[in-house]
Amino acid sequence: MQDNTYRHPRAGWPGRLFAALANSTRFANARQAIISRLPFLTLHSDVRDVVYVSWLVDAAAAQQLLPPGATLWQRDGKTPFTVLTYRHGHFGPALLGPLRRMLPSPLQSNWRVYLDHTPAGAPAVPCVYFLKNIMDSLPHALGTRLFSDILPTHLAAGMTLEVTATQARCSVTSGAGSAPSLDVQADIVTDHALDAGWQALFGNWRDAVAFLACQDAAIAHVPRNGKLVFGEIDLPVDLDQVQALTALRADCGLLAQLPPVSQPFAFLVPKVPFKALSEHLL
């Protein structure tokens, strides 16, 4: 199964302290005991420049990264693996209303595979499984580690996201830490074509985008107790606004464990409002 133990990207005693906090089961158990009795604090972000890059990978290899109870969506031994990298827009509690504009807008990269169905105890909705989550902000990385189970977040040593009228680029550098590396460069194009492998699974470009982008929930593994955590989201992607990308370079640190069996399929979502609606252990 996938290891999400936190390692800080820079050496020294502050990094060791941050890692001890991020990996503390005692704190996590105490937090769970308290927060599980309280209403969920809905989070909101005006997300922009979402760069999706997906590969069809060997389904048997991908299934080995998942815990019992999580079953991959697959066809003919293939399953999609997606990395989406984006810029938050004032990420924080929805109850702040206009004051949320005072909050920062970190970069985030989420690495996921797709489930055939939700596990027992969860609503039957389109659902992904989170393999990795990377951010460029130490407060956000530690905050999600300390106060949530759904995001196994790692802090990048460096992270970039640049979107122009003609191109999209994003990268993650690991340093000495646990964040996996990423390097993507893609051109924005008008051709909405699929190569043969993707077409065999989804038929056309729009249906492929809808499957990869329009998900309503996520599952992650909680190592300290062996359980799954289920989180519902609201991500109303407008398919008419999605732009096609042709990947010129798509290097991903997890592909050694997930051998690709297709060319990368990429697209850009210019903006989308995001809400985290719930989270609970199954």
N, C-alpha and C positions, 0 to 999 in steps of 0.2 A: 504494500500500500504506500501511498504518497506520504513522505515525511514533510511536515510543515513546522518543525522546530525552528524557532527564531534565532538567527545569528546576526549580530549588528555588523554593518558594513565597514566600520572602522574599529581598529584595535584600541585597547586601553580600558581603564577601569570604568569609565562611563558606559561604554558599550557592554561590558559584562553586567553592569547594573541593569541596563535596559533589557538585556536578554533574560536576566533572572526574573524581572517583572513580567515580561511578555510570556514566559513559559511557566509562570507560577500556577500550579494547580490549586494551591490553598486559596489564593485570591480569587481564582475563577469559580471555585465551589462556593465561596462566601457570596460573591456577586450573584451567582445563579440563584442561591437561596433567597436573596433579597429581591432581585429584579423580577423573578418569576411571579411574585405576588403583586406586582405593580402593573398598571396599564402600559402597553408598549408606547414608546416615544417615537412617533412617526418622524422620519427624516426626509428632507427634501433637498434637491439639487437641480439647478438649471444646466444640465450637462450639454457640452458642445464638443464638436470635432471628434466624434467617435470613430476610430479606425478599426474596422473588423478585418482580421486575417484568419482564414480557416484552412485546414488541411483535412482530407480524408485520410484516416490512419487505420492501422491494423486493430480491429475491434478486440481481438483476444488480448493483445498487449495493453490496450486501454482498460479493459475490464479488470486486469490485475492491479491497477492503481486504485480501484474502488473497494470500499468495505462491503461486507455482506449486507444485503437489503437494498443495494443500489444497482439497478440493472440498466445497462447501456441500451440506447436506441442504436440499431445496426441493420444494415442490409448487405447481404452477400459478403459478410466478414469485414465490412467497412463501417466506420463511424466518424462523424465530424469532431474535430478538436478546434476550438476557437480561442484566439487571443483578441480581446478588445481593449484598446487604450484610449483614454479620453481625459478631458479637462472638466473638473467639477465647476459648477457655478454656485459658489457660496453654500457649501454643503453643511447642513445642520438641522436642528429641530424645526419642523414646520410651524410649530406654535409661535415662533419668533416673528412670523409675518414679515413685514418690510425690514425689520431689524436684521433679518438674515443676510442682507446685503453687506453687512459689516464683517461677515465671516470670510475666511480665506477660501481659495479655489484650488485645491491640490490636484496633481495628476494621479491617475489610477490606471492600473492594467489588471484585467481580470482574465484568468485562464480557466477554461471550462470544457466539459463534455456534456452530452445530452442524454437524458434518461428516457427509457422506453415508457416508464410510468413512475408515478410517485410511490415511495415506500408506504407500507402499512401505517395507518394513523394520520396520513396527510391527504389533503384534498386532491382530487384527480385533475390536475392542471398541467400545462406544459412546463417542464422543469429541467434545470441544468444541475450539474454537480461541479462545485468549485474545487479545482485542483490547486490553484495558486492565486494570490492576490498581492499586488505590489503597489506601493504608494511612494511619493517623493517627500512626504511630510512626516517627520518623527512624531509630532503630537497625534496626527491621524492614524499612523501605523500602530502606535502604542494604544491609542484610544480604542480602536477596533479590536485589538488583542485583549484588552483588559475588560471591555464592557460589552463584548459580543462574541458569540461562537460561530457565526455564519461566515465571517471573513478571516481566513487564515493569512493575515497580512504580513508582508515582509517589507522592509525599508530598502529602497534602492540606494546605491552609492551615487548614482546619477541617473537622471531620467529626462527625456526630451519628448516634445510633441509639437510638430510644426505642420500647419495646413495652410496652403496658399490656393490660389485659383486653379493651379495646374498640378499640384503635387501634395502628397501627404508623407510625412516621415515621423517615426517614433523609435525610441530606443530605451533600453534599460541596461545599466551596468551594475554588476554585482559587488565589486570591491571584495572585501573579505566576508561579506554577509551571505544570507540565505536567499536573497532575491535572485531568481534565474535571469539570464541575459536575453535580450531581444534587440533586433536591429531590422527595421522594416523601412523600405522606401518604395513608394508606389506613385504612379501617374494617374491623375483623374482622367477618365475616358468617357466617351459617349456610347460605346459599344456594350450592350447588355447581353453578352454571350457567355455560355458555359462550355467548359471543355467536356469531353465525352464521359469522364468519370462522374462529375457532378451532375451532368444531364441525366445519366442513368438513374440516379437516386431521386432527383427533384424535378426533372422535366424542363423547367425554365428558370431564368434568372430571378424573377420576382418571387416564385415559390421558394427558391433556395434562400433568398434574403429573409422572407417571412419566417421560415423555420429557424434560421440562425439568430434572428434578432428579436422575434416576438415571443418572449418567454415570460411566464407569470410568477415563477418561484425558483428557489435554489435550495440545494441540499449540500451540507458539508459534514465531514466526520469530526467528532469530538474525541480526541485521543484519551483524555483523562478518564472518561467513563465508558468509552466504546460505543457511544450512542451517535445517532444522526440528529442534526439540527435542521429545521425547516424554516425558511424565510420567504414571505410573500412580498412581491414588488409590484410597482406600477410603472411601466415603461412603454408609453404609447408611441411607438415608432411610426412615423408617417412614411409609408413605403414610396409615395410619390416624390418625396424629397431626397431619397437615398441616391447617392452617386456611385457609379461603378469605378473601381480601381483596377489597374494592372500592376501587379507586384513586380518590381524590378529586383528587389532583394527582400528576402523574408527568412532571416535566421532566428531560430528560437531554441532556447536552452533545454527545452523538454522533448525535442524531437528525437533525441537519442533513445528515449524510452518509448516514444510513440512513433514508430517508423511510418512516414507518410507514403501513401499510395496514390497521390494525386499532386497536381500543381496547386499552389495556394490560390484560394478564391478570396478576393478582397473587395470591400466597399466602404463607403463613408456615410455616416449619419451626421449631418451638419449640426443638429441640435435636437434635444429631446428632454422633456421634464422627467425627472426620476423621483420616485418615492419608495422608501422602505416601509412596509406596512405592518409587518409582524415578524416574530421570531420565537420559536419554541422547540424544545427537545422532543423527539419522537420516542 
